[in-house]
Amino acid sequence: MTFVNLRATVVGVTPKATLLPPLAGASGRPREVRRIFSDGRAEDAQVIHRTALRADERIRGPAVIEQYDTTTFVPTGFSVTVDVVGNLIGEAA
């Protein structure tokens, strides 16, 4: 027996994405400043924990965003915006 075309359809229920609360202001958000080296020069970068970010928040580089499984570096001249489901959207500033 030879199959030329075989198709399958799967139906399932997926959980809805959890929306982040809107930005309530940067005050009270845990931050620190850490000395980093980028492109052969030293500069101070803000260090932010990913769970402290809120929807519509914009972080300008240099910055380090830490979380349990990865670290995101935002270089000088770039920024990251957080969307309503928590994705980091990077772009040239």
Residue frames as a rotation matrix with the C-alpha (Angstrom) as fourth column:
MET 1
0.586 0.810 0.000 0.00
0.810 -0.586 0.000 0.00
0.000 0.000 -1.000 0.00
THR 2
-0.617 -0.757 0.217 1.35
0.766 -0.640 -0.057 3.43
0.182 0.132 0.974 -0.95
PHE 3
0.340 0.680 -0.650 0.10
0.751 -0.612 -0.248 6.71
-0.566 -0.404 -0.718 0.44
VAL 4
-0.154 -0.325 0.933 0.09
0.813 -0.578 -0.067 9.72
0.561 0.748 0.354 -1.84
ASN 5
-0.391 0.104 0.915 -1.60
-0.394 -0.917 -0.064 12.12
0.832 -0.385 0.399 0.58
LEU 6
-0.153 0.356 -0.922 -2.35
0.823 0.563 0.080 11.61
0.547 -0.746 -0.379 4.24
ARG 7
-0.395 0.100 0.913 -4.12
-0.272 -0.962 -0.012 14.24
0.877 -0.254 0.407 6.30
ALA 8
-0.298 0.305 -0.904 -5.00
0.877 0.462 -0.133 14.40
0.377 -0.833 -0.406 9.95
THR 9
-0.011 0.356 0.934 -7.00
-0.194 -0.917 0.348 16.88
0.981 -0.177 0.079 11.99
VAL 10
-0.487 -0.182 -0.854 -6.45
0.777 0.356 -0.519 17.37
0.399 -0.916 -0.032 15.69
VAL 11
0.231 0.612 0.757 -8.83
-0.055 -0.768 0.638 19.30
0.971 -0.189 -0.143 17.89
GLY 12
-0.198 -0.324 -0.925 -7.85
0.893 0.329 -0.306 20.38
0.404 -0.887 0.225 21.37
VAL 13
0.882 0.448 0.145 -8.27
0.316 -0.792 0.523 23.02
0.349 -0.415 -0.840 24.00
THR 14
-0.228 -0.974 0.003 -5.36
0.720 -0.171 -0.673 25.32
0.656 -0.151 0.740 24.76
PRO 15
0.133 0.267 -0.955 -5.18
0.908 -0.418 0.009 27.63
-0.396 -0.868 -0.298 27.75
LYS 16
0.814 0.174 0.554 -5.64
0.395 -0.865 -0.308 31.34
0.426 0.470 -0.773 27.13
ALA 17
-0.271 -0.951 0.149 -2.59
0.593 -0.287 -0.752 33.53
0.758 -0.115 0.642 27.58
THR 18
0.326 0.289 -0.900 -2.40
0.917 -0.328 0.227 35.37
-0.230 -0.899 -0.372 30.87
LEU 19
0.459 -0.110 0.882 -2.38
0.411 -0.853 -0.321 39.12
0.787 0.510 -0.346 30.35
LEU 20
-0.515 -0.708 -0.483 0.04
0.808 -0.214 -0.549 41.22
0.285 -0.673 0.682 32.34
PRO 21
0.440 0.625 -0.645 -1.25
0.776 -0.626 -0.077 44.08
-0.452 -0.467 -0.760 34.46
PRO 22
0.698 -0.184 0.691 -0.72
0.394 -0.707 -0.587 47.51
0.597 0.682 -0.421 32.91
LEU 23
-0.367 -0.930 -0.005 2.30
0.609 -0.237 -0.757 49.51
0.703 -0.281 0.653 33.96
ALA 24
0.670 0.628 -0.394 1.66
0.685 -0.321 0.654 51.01
0.284 -0.708 -0.646 37.36
GLY 25
0.827 -0.467 0.313 4.79
-0.501 -0.865 0.033 53.11
0.256 -0.184 -0.949 37.45
ALA 26
0.271 -0.831 -0.486 8.42
0.002 0.505 -0.863 52.29
0.963 0.233 0.138 37.86
SER 27
-0.184 -0.363 0.914 8.58
-0.873 -0.368 -0.321 53.14
0.453 -0.856 -0.249 41.56
GLY 28
0.304 0.263 0.916 9.04
-0.809 0.579 0.102 50.17
-0.504 -0.772 0.389 43.83
ARG 29
0.955 -0.020 -0.295 10.30
-0.175 0.766 -0.619 47.94
0.238 0.643 0.728 41.04
PRO 30
0.621 -0.773 0.129 13.47
0.111 0.249 0.962 46.17
-0.776 -0.584 0.240 42.16
ARG 31
0.894 -0.430 0.122 16.45
0.059 -0.158 -0.986 47.36
0.443 0.889 -0.116 40.16
GLU 32
0.521 -0.822 -0.232 20.16
0.284 -0.089 0.955 47.42
-0.805 -0.563 0.187 40.49
VAL 33
0.821 -0.381 -0.424 22.98
-0.566 -0.451 -0.690 48.79
0.072 0.807 -0.586 38.40
ARG 34
0.627 -0.627 0.462 25.79
0.320 0.748 0.581 46.49
-0.710 -0.216 0.670 37.33
ARG 35
0.104 -0.706 -0.701 29.06
-0.752 -0.517 0.408 47.28
-0.650 0.485 -0.585 35.55
ILE 36
0.675 0.129 0.727 29.22
0.303 0.849 -0.432 45.41
-0.673 0.512 0.534 32.24
PHE 37
-0.447 -0.804 -0.392 31.60
-0.243 -0.312 0.918 45.27
-0.861 0.506 -0.055 29.28
SER 38
0.549 0.649 0.526 30.15
0.458 0.292 -0.840 45.71
-0.699 0.702 -0.137 25.80
ASP 39
0.872 -0.255 0.418 32.13
0.356 -0.256 -0.899 46.24
0.336 0.932 -0.132 22.60
GLY 40
0.022 -0.992 -0.125 35.33
0.779 0.096 -0.620 46.48
0.627 -0.084 0.774 24.60
ARG 41
-0.619 -0.228 0.751 34.19
-0.186 -0.887 -0.423 49.28
0.763 -0.401 0.507 26.90
ALA 42
-0.741 0.321 -0.590 32.78
0.672 0.383 -0.634 49.37
0.022 -0.866 -0.499 30.40
GLU 43
-0.596 0.615 0.516 29.35
-0.377 -0.782 0.496 50.86
0.709 0.101 0.698 31.07
ASP 44
-0.862 0.387 0.326 26.67
-0.260 0.214 -0.942 50.72
-0.434 -0.897 -0.084 33.75
ALA 45
-0.653 0.683 -0.327 23.59
-0.157 0.300 0.941 48.66
0.741 0.666 -0.088 32.90
GLN 46
-0.189 0.684 0.704 20.31
-0.981 -0.095 -0.170 48.44
-0.049 -0.723 0.689 34.75
VAL 47
-0.933 -0.062 -0.355 19.50
-0.078 0.997 0.030 44.91
0.352 0.056 -0.934 35.88
ILE 48
-0.262 0.938 0.228 15.82
-0.965 -0.252 -0.071 44.03
-0.009 -0.239 0.971 35.98
HIS 49
-0.818 0.101 0.566 14.12
-0.023 0.978 -0.207 40.78
-0.575 -0.182 -0.798 36.92
ARG 50
-0.904 0.428 0.010 11.67
0.050 0.082 0.995 39.66
0.425 0.900 -0.096 34.22
THR 51
-0.279 0.851 -0.444 8.82
0.911 0.381 0.158 39.16
0.304 -0.360 -0.882 36.71
ALA 52
-0.350 0.101 -0.931 9.01
0.552 -0.781 -0.292 42.87
-0.757 -0.616 0.218 37.65
LEU 53
-0.996 -0.059 -0.070 8.10
-0.023 -0.576 0.817 43.97
-0.089 0.815 0.573 34.10
ARG 54
-0.191 0.980 -0.054 4.58
0.219 -0.011 -0.976 45.14
-0.957 -0.199 -0.213 33.28
ALA 55
0.166 0.356 0.919 2.66
0.957 0.165 -0.237 45.51
-0.236 0.920 -0.314 30.02
ASP 56
0.807 0.148 0.571 3.62
0.445 -0.788 -0.424 48.52
0.388 0.597 -0.702 27.88
GLU 57
0.722 -0.631 -0.282 6.82
-0.019 -0.427 0.904 49.07
-0.692 -0.647 -0.320 29.83
ARG 58
0.851 -0.519 0.078 9.84
0.073 -0.030 -0.997 50.17
0.519 0.855 0.013 27.78
ILE 59
0.665 -0.738 -0.113 13.40
0.261 0.087 0.961 49.42
-0.700 -0.669 0.250 28.85
ARG 60
0.887 -0.435 -0.154 16.24
-0.362 -0.449 -0.817 51.27
0.287 0.781 -0.555 27.12
GLY 61
0.663 -0.705 -0.252 19.71
0.705 0.701 -0.108 49.77
0.253 -0.106 0.962 26.86
PRO 62
-0.527 -0.485 -0.698 22.12
-0.353 0.872 -0.339 49.11
0.774 0.067 -0.630 28.25
ALA 63
0.131 0.611 0.780 20.08
-0.990 0.119 0.073 46.70
-0.048 -0.782 0.621 30.33
VAL 64
-0.864 -0.276 -0.420 20.13
-0.272 0.960 -0.071 43.10
0.423 0.053 -0.905 31.50
ILE 65
0.147 0.949 0.280 16.79
-0.961 0.070 0.269 41.35
0.236 -0.308 0.921 31.98
GLU 66
-0.848 -0.530 -0.014 17.18
-0.493 0.798 -0.346 38.24
0.194 -0.286 -0.938 34.13
GLN 67
0.399 0.904 0.152 14.83
-0.898 0.352 0.265 35.30
0.186 -0.242 0.952 34.58
TYR 68
0.446 -0.213 0.869 15.18
-0.543 0.708 0.452 31.74
-0.711 -0.674 0.200 35.81
ASP 69
0.525 -0.168 0.834 15.98
0.469 0.875 -0.119 30.19
-0.710 0.453 0.539 32.42
THR 70
0.211 -0.474 0.855 17.61
0.928 -0.178 -0.328 32.95
0.307 0.863 0.402 30.36
THR 71
-0.051 -0.258 -0.965 19.16
0.475 -0.856 0.204 36.39
-0.878 -0.448 0.167 30.37
THR 72
0.555 0.271 0.787 18.30
0.825 -0.302 -0.477 39.06
0.108 0.914 -0.391 27.80
PHE 73
-0.365 -0.724 -0.585 20.88
0.653 -0.647 0.393 41.75
-0.663 -0.239 0.709 27.04
VAL 74
0.759 0.560 0.331 19.66
0.645 -0.581 -0.496 45.06
-0.085 0.590 -0.803 25.62
PRO 75
-0.254 -0.966 0.058 22.63
0.964 -0.247 0.095 46.96
-0.078 0.080 0.994 24.18
THR 76
-0.341 0.025 -0.940 23.02
0.158 -0.984 -0.084 50.72
-0.927 -0.177 0.332 24.04
GLY 77
-0.789 0.085 -0.609 20.95
-0.569 -0.474 0.671 52.14
-0.231 0.876 0.423 21.19
PHE 78
-0.616 0.630 -0.472 18.22
0.085 0.649 0.756 49.52
0.783 0.426 -0.454 21.53
SER 79
-0.564 0.504 0.654 15.07
-0.822 -0.269 -0.502 49.21
-0.077 -0.821 0.566 23.62
VAL 80
-0.870 0.374 -0.321 12.68
0.323 0.924 0.203 46.47
0.373 0.073 -0.925 24.65
THR 81
-0.443 0.821 0.360 8.91
-0.864 -0.498 0.071 46.90
0.238 -0.280 0.930 25.06
VAL 82
-0.940 0.201 0.276 6.76
0.047 0.876 -0.479 44.39
-0.339 -0.437 -0.833 26.96
ASP 83
-0.605 0.787 -0.122 3.49
-0.376 -0.148 0.915 43.43
0.702 0.599 0.385 25.27
VAL 84
0.062 0.761 0.646 0.28
-0.951 -0.152 0.270 42.40
0.303 -0.631 0.714 27.08
VAL 85
0.928 0.246 -0.280 1.24
-0.169 0.947 0.271 38.73
0.332 -0.204 0.921 27.27
GLY 86
0.754 -0.645 0.124 4.80
-0.141 0.025 0.990 39.40
-0.642 -0.764 -0.071 28.46
ASN 87
0.571 -0.578 0.583 6.76
0.821 0.391 -0.417 39.08
0.013 0.717 0.697 25.20
LEU 88
0.118 -0.630 -0.768 9.84
0.210 -0.740 0.639 41.26
-0.971 -0.236 0.045 24.90
ILE 89
0.766 0.160 0.623 9.80
0.641 -0.109 -0.760 43.21
-0.053 0.981 -0.186 21.63
GLY 90
0.027 -0.872 -0.489 13.25
0.523 -0.404 0.750 44.59
-0.852 -0.276 0.445 20.83
GLU 91
0.736 0.161 0.658 14.01
0.663 -0.367 -0.652 47.42
0.137 0.916 -0.377 18.43
ALA 92
-0.459 -0.861 0.222 16.64
0.820 -0.506 -0.268 50.00
0.343 0.059 0.938 17.61
ALA 93
-0.003 0.471 -0.882 15.93
0.813 -0.513 -0.277 53.07
-0.583 -0.717 -0.382 19.75
